Amino acid sequence: MSGKRRLELYERVKQILESARVTAACSINTTQVVANWLIGREIVEEEQKGKKRAGYGGFC
């Protein structure tokens, strides 16, 4: 394999790896957002105990 073809191959491999890293990072970010939302929902449901609003933060 010539030097030029080898460099072209390395560049294609580099692009594949970079694309995979970006895709993985986006997937991880999305998964983290969903996990945080689910945790927040659990906390809200526990605090509200089935009521429309939680007891704290209301007016007297």
Secondary structure, DSSP 8 states (H G I E B T S, - for coil): --HHHHHHHHHHHHHHHHHHHHHHHHHHHHHHHHHHHHHHHHHHHHHHTTSSS-STT---
